[in-house]
Amino acid sequence: MKLCNTCNELFEDDKELCPVDSVRLADAGKSPFIGKYIDDRYRILAFLGQGSMGAVFRALDETTSRQMAIKLLHGSRVSDPNSRRRFLREAKTISSLNHPNIVKLFHYGLLGEEQPYIVTEFLKGESLARRIREKGHIPIEEALPIMRQVLSAVAEAHRAKVIHRDLKPENIVLENDVVKVLDFGVAKLMFERNEQSGSLTMDGKVCGSPGYMSPEQCRGEELDIRSDVYSLGVTIFEMLTGKRPFYADDVMGLMFMHVNRPPPSLNAIRVDLPFPTGLETAVRKALSKTKFERQSSAEELLDDIELSLSKFEKKKEAGAQMSSGWIPFDESSVKAVNMALKDSQFAITTPQEVLPASGILTHDEIAQSGKTHGKKNILSAGAKHRFNVFVFTLVSAFLMFSALKLVFPEQPSPQLPDVEQLISQGRNVEALQLLDKIKRQKLKPHEQSYVDDMLFNLGIRLAQAKDYQRAADSLLRVSKNSDHFSKAANLGKRYRKLGSDN
C-alpha cells in the first residue's frame, strides 16, 4: 500500500502520485492492518516499525483528524481473564499520567480477546539516541535542559506509582525544545509477573534493554523507582560521553557487568571533556550497584546535578574574576605567612587581608598596622626595610605558586587525548600501541586509572570486532590495583584462547 501524506488516503502499489493532491506517494509498509479501523475510530495509515513489545503504526483519528501512534502489543500474555483485567487496570493508570514531557496515552483496549493495543500522541521529532549518534555526545549546556525535562517526567510517573522499566535514549524523543518520554509502564502492560522472582517476564525472559538495566533488574528481582534511577544514570552517562558505561560482546556478559563491575568515571571515558567533580559524583551515585545507595528518586538525582553544575559555574566565575584582578590568599597561605610573622605585630588575620597593589608595605602602613593591633612600632628604619623585603619575597612566592596552580592544574598525560582520538576514529591498533607506550612511563595515580579504564574499554571494543588476540593483549595490561583487574584478567584469558583457536 501507498500513502498520501497530504490527504491521508491509501492507494495501491502501482500508483506513484496522489490523484487528488498530485504529490508523490509514500510507502505505507507491509502489514495486514494497514487501512483497517480500530475501535471504529482509528484508521491505520502506515507501518512505522517493529520492536520487542510489538508493532507501531501511524493512524488517523477520524473523529478529530489528528494523527496518532498505535502500538499493537504482543498478545500472548492476555489470553486469560485475569491477565486481561490486569492489562486494562494498568493501562487506565498509565493513561492518567498528565505531564508535558510524558507522551499521552489516549486510548487502550483489546482487539478480539487477545490483541492489546494502546493509542498515543504521534511525535515527529528525533530520538535522543539518534541525536547522540549524530553529535558524538551532548555538551553539558545542551544536556541539562534535556535532563531537567526527562527527570521531571519520570518523577511525575513515580508519584503516580508508575515505574518505566525501560528508560533509554531510544524512548526519549526531542521535538525542538520539548522532550517527550515514551512507553511509561508499557513493559508492565505486556509482561506477566513471575510470582517466584517478582520479575516481569515474557516467555521466561526478564524484560528490559540490557544496556540500561539495573543490577536488580538483571537478577530478576522486584523493582522500584530506584531501578529507573539507575537507567537514568546510564542514559545521562551516554548523553554526556557518547558511550554507555558498560559494553560486552554478549547479553549475559553485559548483565554481569551491570551486577558486578564498578562504572568508569565520565572523565575516564572522555578525557578530552571537562566534567565537574560534583557531576561525576551524582552520576556515579545513580549507578550504584545497591539500590539503597542511589538517589531515592528522580527529583533527588536532578537536585544533585543542578547543585554540582551551580557550584561549577560559581567556580568558573570566581576564576574569571581572579584572572582579571588579584589572587587572594587561601587558608594555607595565610597560615604560612602568620607563622613567618608570629614574632611580630603584623600577622595577617583574615584571608581577605592582602598586600597593597605595589606588593610592598610602606613605612606608614607598618606603623598603622601596629596601631591597629594596639602595639607600638619599635622597629628601626633598617629593620623595617629588611622586613618589607622579606614579606614581599614571601608573599610573592605564594602568589606565584597560587597562580601556577590556577594556570596549570593537574592534568592527565598529554598523550591520553591522542588515545581517545584514535579510538574515536576506529584506529584501535594504534591506540593500543600508544597506551602500551604510556603505560611504561612513570604515571601518577589518576593517570594510571585513566590508562586502565582505556585498556579495559579498548579490549572490549577489539573483542567486539573479533580481534581477540589484541583484545587479550589490551585486557591483560590492566593494572592489578584497578577495579577492572579481575574482570579484565578473566576476559583476557578467554579472548586469548579464542584468538589461538582461530
Order of alpha helices (4+ residues) and beta strands (2+ residues): beta-beta-beta-beta-beta-beta-beta-alpha-beta-beta-beta-alpha-alpha-beta-beta-alpha-beta-beta-beta-alpha-alpha-alpha-alpha-alpha-alpha-alpha-alpha-alpha-alpha-alpha-alpha-alpha-alpha
